[in-house]
Amino acid sequence: MESMKIKAQIGNDGIVKIELPPEFANEELEMVIVFQRIAKTSLKSDNKSPEELGYSRRFLEEVVGIWEGEMIQIPEQLQFEEREEIQFHLVKNQLDFIV
């Protein structure tokens, strides 16, 4: 048994479209649908103003440049380590890693 977690919008007609990976094409599947309503406020949470999130209107002006301690030292970037490429192979529904 395999499982997938998706978010879907159900149309006015009550129909929801579920797209499965191509490997399931032309197969007969038994499906169990478990659903949970998403609170309407969570759909718009990314669009909230700073005031709606609990910050004052002038929050950025009040905190930017407020650090009064020692200067923060940012060290020089280290050399990037070259690594061997990882190859993936799918064998009988198991993912094998070959290094």
C-alpha positions as CSV (number, residue, x, y, z in Angstrom):
1,M,0.0,0.0,0.0
2,E,1.3,3.4,-0.9
3,S,0.1,6.8,0.4
4,M,0.1,10.4,-0.9
5,K,-0.8,13.6,0.8
6,I,-2.2,16.3,-1.5
7,K,-4.2,19.5,-1.2
8,A,-7.1,19.8,-3.6
9,Q,-9.8,22.3,-4.4
10,I,-13.3,20.8,-4.9
11,G,-15.4,22.4,-7.6
12,N,-19.0,23.6,-7.3
13,D,-20.0,20.2,-8.8
14,G,-18.4,18.3,-5.9
15,I,-15.7,16.8,-8.2
16,V,-12.1,16.7,-7.2
17,K,-9.3,15.7,-9.7
18,I,-6.5,13.5,-8.4
19,E,-3.4,13.1,-10.5
20,L,-1.3,10.0,-9.8
21,P,2.2,9.3,-11.1
22,P,2.4,7.8,-14.6
23,E,3.6,4.4,-13.2
24,F,-0.1,3.8,-12.2
25,A,-1.5,4.3,-15.7
26,N,-3.9,1.6,-16.8
27,E,-4.0,-0.1,-13.4
28,E,-6.9,-0.9,-11.2
29,L,-6.5,0.6,-7.8
30,E,-8.4,0.5,-4.5
31,M,-8.4,3.9,-2.9
32,V,-9.3,5.1,0.6
33,I,-10.1,8.8,0.8
34,V,-9.4,10.6,4.1
35,F,-10.0,14.3,4.1
36,Q,-9.8,17.3,6.4
37,R,-11.2,20.7,5.8
38,I,-8.6,23.5,5.7
39,A,-9.6,26.5,7.8
40,K,-10.3,29.4,5.5
41,T,-8.0,31.7,7.5
42,S,-5.0,29.4,6.9
43,L,-5.5,29.8,3.1
44,K,-4.9,33.6,3.4
45,S,-2.2,33.5,6.2
46,D,0.5,34.4,3.8
47,N,-1.2,37.6,2.9
48,K,-1.6,39.0,6.4
49,S,-0.3,42.5,7.2
50,P,2.3,42.9,10.0
51,E,-0.5,44.3,12.2
52,E,-2.6,41.2,11.7
53,L,0.4,39.1,12.7
54,G,0.8,41.0,16.0
55,Y,3.6,43.5,15.0
56,S,3.3,47.2,15.5
57,R,2.9,49.4,12.4
58,R,6.5,50.7,12.8
59,F,8.1,47.4,13.8
60,L,10.9,47.5,11.2
61,E,11.8,51.2,11.9
62,E,12.0,50.3,15.6
63,V,14.3,47.3,15.3
64,V,16.5,47.9,12.3
65,G,20.0,49.1,13.5
66,I,19.2,48.5,17.2
67,W,22.3,46.1,17.8
68,E,24.7,47.9,20.1
69,G,27.1,45.1,20.9
70,E,30.4,44.1,19.3
71,M,30.6,44.1,15.5
72,I,29.6,40.8,14.0
73,Q,32.5,39.2,12.2
74,I,31.6,37.1,9.2
75,P,34.4,34.7,8.3
76,E,35.6,34.2,4.8
77,Q,33.7,31.5,2.8
78,L,35.5,28.1,2.8
79,Q,36.4,26.3,-0.4
80,F,33.6,24.1,-1.7
81,E,34.2,20.4,-1.3
82,E,34.0,18.4,-4.6
83,R,32.0,15.2,-4.1
84,E,31.3,12.2,-6.3
85,E,27.9,12.3,-8.1
86,I,25.2,10.1,-6.5
87,Q,23.3,7.8,-8.9
88,F,19.8,6.6,-8.1
89,H,18.3,3.4,-9.4
90,L,14.8,2.1,-8.9
91,V,14.7,-1.7,-8.4
92,K,11.4,-3.4,-7.6
93,N,9.9,-0.4,-5.8
94,Q,13.0,0.1,-3.7
95,L,15.3,3.1,-4.2
96,D,19.0,2.0,-4.2
97,F,21.7,4.6,-3.8
98,I,25.0,4.0,-5.6
99,V,27.9,6.2,-4.7
